Amino acid sequence: MAMYDNENTVEKSFDLQYISPHLIQAQWAEFVELKKRITHLYRRQGRPISILDIGIGNGRIPMSLSGVKEMWQMVSRYHGTDNAQACVDITRENVRNLELNDKVSVTLLDALLLNTWPEKYDMVITTWFTAGNFYPPGFDFASYPAAGQRLDLSANETFTQIFKNAYNLLLPGGEVVIGACYLDNDSTRQKQEESYRKMGMTVITTDEDSFTATLEGFWSQRFTRQKLESYLDFVDGSQVEIVPLDTYDYAMQVTIKKP
């Protein structure tokens, strides 16, 4: 599922001149809510917590956390995975420059292989809409525009498998935090398309789709609360908490709690 396999595209996805104001503000809101979850779990566990970051990108989250001493003291170890070597390389360089190697490490790994991961964590996270990048198996970016049929996303095997495996990596009392998920509405769709076009990509989906995809192999799904709950059918609904990240129906944070 390596979408971010082009170094130039990866760099653009982290460059503020290519990122829309909506995405930048979503980053801020997401980080505020994530700090709340980390603080809550740290206090509940009564000790510094371990974190696994699926799709670590450029290492933005550990870099931001380490900049606040009080937050960084709540973290015992921080491991990251990414399916793109370019992201792994960028994160390792950033971690080395900030001298975070004592806590932070990153590994090249497709999220579909989380069931092979040998360690357990207090918290497993994905951030900045990564969860929406997990597209169903067999999706053909090249032929979709001409296929004439809309993709049925009443189920998404890839999404469910990844987060079921993430849930299984939790220690007792742990949490999976899906940092940001796009809400499924037309306004959000237009903002997604605008972002991809700003990076020079060709959008291949229409307003009839509940996801946005590009000819270059980028995929970004939108969600309703009901769809998310159906995808997370491996846990009781009482274990799922959903928090809006804004006031204009753009994004939400999802937390899955393990007893």
Disulfide bonds with the S-S distance in Angstrom:
none
